[in-house]
């Protein structure tokens, strides 16, 4: 001891801080569906979940002592004879000996995990006399503060066992698919043997297998010598064949338990990275998620999700370049219940075809089918959304009702309407003004909000928007959650003059996603209360403390009466009956009969049928679906409502089956 101290500097031992600052080792975070039982995914950098010593088999506790520190229950943290023996042996050229007790090894790991920079990690693990002194100092202090059982528990939860398993709980699952409480003598001895050198004693490798078996048998022999097991138990344990395979749950959303949950998992993941409460940068937030040991219960309804994926798969193949995308939201909470598409949530491995966009294909850009991890249903800065057509007419109706107009406001709709909006590309006969038309000559004549919305009459809603002011309609859309992710849309929405002259806004030319529209229409079903969409029901820490994050922010977007009136008119397009007026037509008439509950909603179609959309809801759930090409907005395919409409309303029907009928409040 004196020689070691002299070599490193006698002052250093006295200068060491008195207490060991313990930093919690990284823990696996687990993500569940809204039932709190169905595990969707695990998130981790190190696969580890701490477990109390009481849930670790005595075999494992004995084996680690037999492997690493025979005198663990006798010394005070430092085995002085062992240190002296190792010092003399190592300086005389003998085989290197460590002499680190379990307590010293625990200190080494704890110092590494509490490091604040890479150099501190190096200092905590470097093979130097200085490091040994540091461990000894801290070990002596730790033994004064913790019981032997507490030290052993911390050690077993922190130790690396190879193959991505950290801690005995993870190791038990990876190597044997069982809980640590159930480890046998043979299994415990094998795991205990790996701590010394997880790579060298890895039984899954050709070179490591014989060493793992030899090391296991050596530890079984030690257990016999220490009186931990009988001779018969030792003989039986040595006869057990060591396995050559492991099974470790993969981390992240590409490894969800069921692939159809991938888009929802990704929505949650992106939501987490956007929360400033979890760190200053997205990197900090990701590290917290993957090391914090959180239990996260999401809003995903596995039955609603399964229904959505089933209805999609029956109508659109995963290999189609056109995506059928559905989102479902609960009114009044913003809780996202389902996100589904005819895509496999998987990173493209080079097997996706080239993009249907010729310009991208020339650059060797691949399509987003059949595999993608892009947020095609929920949107992002890189995926601003799709034109959805007449579903935007709802915003015009709300703005008109807010301005004091009634549902019976009548306009003589013409087949071609010369608006007041200037458009340099307009036909000559319109003298430079925008002249929208209807999809059918039958959509001419007198219409009110019930009949105009029910039959989706363009030349009713354009003059209605003129009377209200397009900027007021844009404002309603913003209050109802439309994001304006595309820069051109954002510029027009944020400039009052441009917004005032945005004539085509009421016809749905601004980009949106199925989630945007589902949540916007859910605002009507919630009596005008808009709730930000959320994937979170609850978050708790590894210690069981609740985390105050993820709650939807609910705001009054419009008055209760306006919302109820707009919803009354919105019953018309989907084949239901208004309570205050007469519908006179529908664009998705079969929806009401299929769902079997009072419903409201709207269809949407863009120019040349480049997008087909339907949104439909009850008081319990709102589902929106788009059929579009995520890779090329200017495609030439014609999207069919015969595909999107039944996929959307049958998803809602599946969800509502067996639930009590709830009528909408009378305006």
Secondary structure, 3 states (H helix, E strand, C coil): CHHHHHHHCHHHHHHCCCCCCCCCCCECEEEECCCCCCEEEEECCCECCCCCHHHCCHHHHHHHHHHHCCCCCCCCCCCHHHHHHHHHHHHCCCCCCCCCCHHHHHHHHHHHHCCCCHHHHHHHHCCCHHHHHHHHHHHHHHHHHCCHHHHHHHHHHHCECCCCEECHHHHHHHHHCCCHHHCCHHHHHHHHHHCCCCCCCCCCCHHHHHHHHHHHHHHHHHHHHCCCCCHHHHHHHHHCCCCCCCCCCCCCHHHCCCHHHHHHHHHHHHHHHCCHHHCCCHHHHHHHHHHECCEEEECCCHHHHHHHHHHHHCCCCCCCCCEEEEEEECCCCCEEEEEEECCEECCCCCCCCECCCHHHHHCCCECCCCEECCCCCCCCCCCCCEECHHHHHHHHHHHHHHCCCCCCCCEEECCEEEEEEECCCCCHHHCCEEEEECCCHHHCEEECHHHHHHCCCHHHHHHHHHHHCHHHHHHHHHHCCCCCCCHHHHHHHHCHHHHHCCHHHHHCCCEECHHHHHHHHHHHHCCCEEECCECEEEEECCCCCECCCCCCCEEECCCHHHHHHHHHHHCCCCCCCCCCCCCCCCCCCHHHHHHCCCCEEEEEECHHHCCEEEEEECCCCEEEEEEECCCCCCCCCCCCHHHHHHHHHHHHHHHHCCCCCCCCCCC
